[in-house]
């Protein structure tokens, strides 16, 4: 395997701000770390930990896939997603909320889940996996929480490891992780990690973006190899440069794993 | 403007295949055409004409946007969207379906709307508006039709013209056109025309199927606004075409900004 550190370092420095990369080998790949424990605003990438806690609760029998939740007409959390545009009173199942949270990065669905699951419990599950950098302190677009200094955090190493756990069924276990992987695989926004990879690359991921922060984390596999990857960026000047940096680093890793270029 | 043409040509050549670009001035921008009359496989950009027909029928009192439909196991189609992954029995209004068809390019919502408004009505409306090149011939994920050579087509010049009229409020009338624009502003796919643009300036509809990669929309800043359609097919590499289209969009926006900085 060739040394990708110089190329990653060059791209990270060109972007500016803080760039972190963690790659975890699952099959015929390799581990790679670049400032991997740097704690950054999670943006929507926090939805992977929320998803893991959500499927874990299913296993505990506290809730079922068809448990009904009602779309509250008074709550129109802004930002990504579709529910804020849907008619008030729309009944949704627990599974619908998980699906919308991941596929469309739906903030309203996510807040309904965080409310149900409890931020502390999500954080506790992450601590249980040994993730010091990942924390859920508030709902999304919770301006009161923000004013109190509450925020949500991830580290690239935590997310890459969590994705590996999901793939290996060591997060919530068995069918629960299969469900989580299935939902992540149906992601509609596969852009950053995916855009420069060849057709045969399969991707299950969750990007995140807020102000001067952009991330993407997930799993990448073909018939021959499999790995998890998380690239976080923070403090850059140009959104499009951040996008191209994540895409470029993903391609460097993919080419090194696949033996291409 | 020559610089813009050179830049677009250079990027189009780097893509290979067919690249079609049309810009229509709405306010303080410009008109621009590059191979703008080429018929291109529509992919999901055909959802713009379907939206227009749905809003037209609502305007004319033939349907109501608040009518509810029940999501069933049948009629679900894969590909883009979220409804196919949601629970059986979900209640969706026509407005919900419209929104999902546009902002997440939902194929199931699209097919439900085609059943509601009628394929021939969409085509008749486009013809009457003067858009003979915007044609709906098959439902989403109807690969049998595609195999028989039946497909939906769009023409960049016509789509940009439609969008410009919509933005001016003279396509269906100010109320319906404003709603169409509002729905398009909620778009989640802002990575093609929108990738290199400032945040919040774009209302658009993307499309991608096979080797076709398309995006069309309205760019509106404090200084200027224009409609733009960039359609491509048979290019060498989808990922690189996507980024090339993003760069074309940026060149157009920069040219409009340059025109206004005097």
Interface residues (C-beta under 8 A of the other chain):
Chain A: X66 X80 X81 X82 X85 X86 X87 X90 X91 X92 X93 X95 X96 X99 X100 X103 X104 X105 X186 X188 X189 X191 X195 X196 X197 X239 X240 X243 X244
Chain B: X66 X80 X81 X82 X85 X86 X87 X90 X91 X92 X93 X95 X96 X99 X100 X103 X104 X183 X186 X188 X189 X191 X195 X196 X199 X239 X242 X243 X246
